[in-house]
């Protein structure tokens, strides 16, 4: 965890509730904003995990899917409701191959 800010007195959520949470994920800073229960995660936003081979796909699929729900085509919803795409690096090449 890199940093956490909190709501103060008179804010829309109780004082002390997390407002933002920032973290570094593989060298990329990611910040999440807690807008309250009116805002829900959905598949319109997802993280993509590019994998070198099937073993890596299986590794991330198993761990990210713990307590979550598999969807389809390499997508899953994790236990906190965040959507993930776990895909092999070769997917673009495979999909572009003239031999279906």
Secondary structure, DSSP 8 states (H G I E B T S, - for coil): --EEEE--TTSSS-TTSEEEEEEEETTEEEEEE---TT----TTSEEEEEESSHHHHHHHHHHHHTTSEE-STTEEE-TTS-EEEEEETTHHHHHH-S--
